Each structure stands twice: as structure tokens, then as C-alpha cells.
Amino acid sequence: MDLLLIRHGQSFGNVAGLLNSTEQDGLTEHGLQQAANLRVSMDSRGLVPDVVYSSPWLRALQTTEVLFKDRCEWTVDSRLGETNAGRFATWKADDFRQAFPDWGKHLSDRYEGGESHLELAARSVNWFEEVFLSRADEPGLMAAVCHAGPISVISQYLLNIPLSKFPNVLVPNASMTIFRQNPHTKQFYLQIAGLS
């Protein structure tokens, strides 16, 4: 099975430059149009997932609905959510970095009232191993509509990039990243990265 990782369209939090925003942060009109354009792009490439998963965060769910609402069912999985930044979620990213310049030097640094990038990585890898790898020998395409954080973790896992380099793979809004499985070696290779 191949893997299609899709980042949600532009959200209000993205426009405002917020750290990670909240689970209720929705898509802008531009974000909805980005998702519609991505659907056309997927169609032109013949990308029709056999299985679809989505983050429960609103911006990912809205993207999932635009992409698949009249095509297939999907499963919502909380492990695909973005890093929970707790009380800092609605801070501007620049303000947070200025106030806490040393935060993030360790993956175990936890946002107050939220989680760490290490916890994000653990649940993202758990989803990948439990859901995707358990079906990797089956034919077809699995899609996961989620966020920059989980996409970076899963991509780094597949590319053998150490987690200490997180975030090493950053993709734009409303983009797709595709990993294909070599039928002979069973190894995964990156075919498309962050195409929007």
C-alpha cells in the first residue's frame, strides 16, 4: 500500500501567524478553495485513496470533507492532530519565540497545558505503525489528512531522518506528499513532497 499525506488548507490561525492555534481553527475562504484545487490536482493524477483517515481538528476535517465528501467514508483519528500548544496555542509564533527563546531545544519541552513534540511524535508513529504498516503489504492507497507536525514525523520516519532533526520536513498548506512502496524491495520511497 502507498501513503498519501495531505496537509489541510489555509486556516485563520495560519493567516494570523499563530503558534499552532486550536482544534476549532477553521479554514479561510482561500483555504477552502485550496482544498478544492487539491481535489482537482488529485483527480488529474488518478489519486483515489482506498482508505482515508483524518485528524479531528476542524481545519483538517473541513479539508477532508472538500476532498472526499461524495466519494468515500473516512475514519477520524486523534493521533493525527497537530501539537497541542496548550495555553500558548493562540499566541503569535513570533511572540512565543521571543518570550521563550530556549523552548524547543529539547523535544521533551512541553507547552503548558499542552504537549511536547516528543508526545506528538509518539502518537504519530503509533498511528503510522498500527494503522498504515499493518496494511502495508496490501495493494492500494491510504490517505491521511492532517497537519505539518504529523506529516514531518511520518516523513522523517520513512526517510530515516532522526527525530532530533524535527521538524525537518515542512510542507505548505493544501499539499500532498506521496510515499510509494517498491514492489521488489518493499522499501518506501518519496515520490512527491509538498505538492500544492
QUIGIWO-V17363 format. One record per backbone hydrogen bond with DSSP energy under -1.0 kcal/mol. CO is the residue of the C=O (numbers start at 1). NH is the residue of the N-H. If there is no record, write none. Layout:
# QUIGIWO-V17363
CO & NH
CO & NH
This chain:
# QUIGIWO-V17363
2 & 142
3 & 179
4 & 144
5 & 177
6 & 146
8 & 174
10 & 28
11 & 15
12 & 16
13 & 18
17 & 93
22 & 25
23 & 58
26 & 12
28 & 32
29 & 33
30 & 34
31 & 35
32 & 36
33 & 37
34 & 38
35 & 39
36 & 40
37 & 41
38 & 42
39 & 43
40 & 44
41 & 45
42 & 47
43 & 46
46 & 48
51 & 143
52 & 75
53 & 145
54 & 77
57 & 60
57 & 61
58 & 62
59 & 63
60 & 64
61 & 65
62 & 66
63 & 67
64 & 68
65 & 69
68 & 71
68 & 72
75 & 54
77 & 80
78 & 81
84 & 115
85 & 88
86 & 89
88 & 91
89 & 21
91 & 19
92 & 96
93 & 97
94 & 98
95 & 99
96 & 100
100 & 103
102 & 105
106 & 109
107 & 118
111 & 114
112 & 87
115 & 111
116 & 120
117 & 121
118 & 122
119 & 123
120 & 124
121 & 125
122 & 126
123 & 127
124 & 128
125 & 129
126 & 130
127 & 131
127 & 132
128 & 133
132 & 135
135 & 138
140 & 2
141 & 50
141 & 51
142 & 4
143 & 53
144 & 6
145 & 55
146 & 8
147 & 151
148 & 152
149 & 153
150 & 154
151 & 155
152 & 156
153 & 157
154 & 158
155 & 159
156 & 161
162 & 165
163 & 166
175 & 7
176 & 195
177 & 5
178 & 191
178 & 192
179 & 3
180 & 189
182 & 186
187 & 182
189 & 180
192 & 178
195 & 176
